[in-house]
Amino acid sequence: MKTLQQRAIDVLNKNWKDTFSIPCANLYPFQWFWDSGLIAIGFAHFDMPKAEKEIETLLDAQWDNGFIPHIIFHTETDTYFPGADFHKSSLHPQSSKKYKSTGMTQPPVTGFVLKELYDTSNNKKASLAFVQSVIDKVYHNHKYFYNKRDPQDEGLVYIYHNWESGTDNSPIWDDIWKTMNPPDYTFERRDTTHVDASERPSKREYDHYLHIIEIAKANNYDDAKIAELSPFLVQDPLFNAVLIKSNKCLIELYELLGGNDDKIGQLKKWQDKAVKSFNNKLFDKEVGAYIHYDLRNEKPLPYLSSSSFAPLFAGIPSPERAEKMVQTMMKKFGGDHQYLCASFDPTSERFNPKKYWRGPVWVNLNWMLYKGLISYGYNDIAARVKEDTIALIEKNGFYEYFDSRKEMHTDGSGGYGGNDFSWSAALLIDLLSKD
Ligand code: GLC
């Protein structure tokens, strides 16, 4: 019988495609931004050259303006919709000439991923040389965000599409769909030929997704135009927490490298402003955690999701606030009948324990939560997050997402979406390496 760790290694090796990894076979056949970073964290434990190559390939697809796309279409296939021909990244004058991609991005994990690779490496000198060879590209990416995605100069960046959030089908977006009335497009979905339709978004939801892209395309993916015209413009606590965590790691890495005072100074300026605004604008006392803000319609979106706790990972809340957040989490997400941590408030009527980001547990969010809880000294709850994550994978396999209700895990059918999913394997390897 193979160990869980060996099985995880097999998943990663199987999804490796010479210079990058796919998230999983069939459903996601290309390279995805935040998947790629999180996958590299797993590879770092047993195959550092692959971890580094994964990041190099990702950064090779960076646009001249610093932007990194959410999907890089390395191959031609009609098994995925919407593909390269729909997105038409070449509309943007600074897009990559080498790779076709989408014109949207994803949570900017690369900064903290570089630090994870360095921390895991047992050859610090070689690892630092690798960091030196790529770090300026990551800095350029952060510069893009602060210069192009912060129209009110608050230190908080916007996302213009739900697919930029990474939490693609969260019920939080329902409020935004209510403000839109997109055309009824004709298209052929591919995701529902690979997984059960009850675990995926509806046709009408897809109309909204496509409509936002059509508006961006009509404006050649120009950031200023998108900020002016996109019906979806949101400050997302997960996305901004990831950026802040990555800022922090870039500062630490530049300090290790030495001689980068200008960049360190700039990163610290972005960071101070970002953390202040984040705390002033995105914390909701009644919810008891951080929430999203709808910048298009200038209103808070007061819903509790696993993204609400991501700021712990970036060291954003004060200890008092962190305490309040942990209480909120344990009260609503942490009962004895539940696995930590559902992706959406289990007490809400919008909660759906089977559907893509509307309730199931995701390994990447649990990994961030684990690290955040440890950094604030909540070691027992962190241990529970780790145990729950391992139990979900042991009982079901390396699925994309899992039912949070314990009673659903009696016969190994509590895992949903894609199977042999790369970041579930990668982050499990990392979690197993921690005490
Ligand atoms: C889904 C997830 C997204 C992920 C992608 C590839 O679309 O919502 O976060 O990056 O799959 O795994």
Boltz pocket constraint, residues with backbone or C-beta under 6 A from the ligand:
constraints:
  - pocket:
      binder: B
      contacts: [[A, 23], [A, 28], [A, 32], [A, 34], [A, 35], [A, 165], [A, 166], [A, 167], [A, 168], [A, 169]]
      max_distance: 6.0
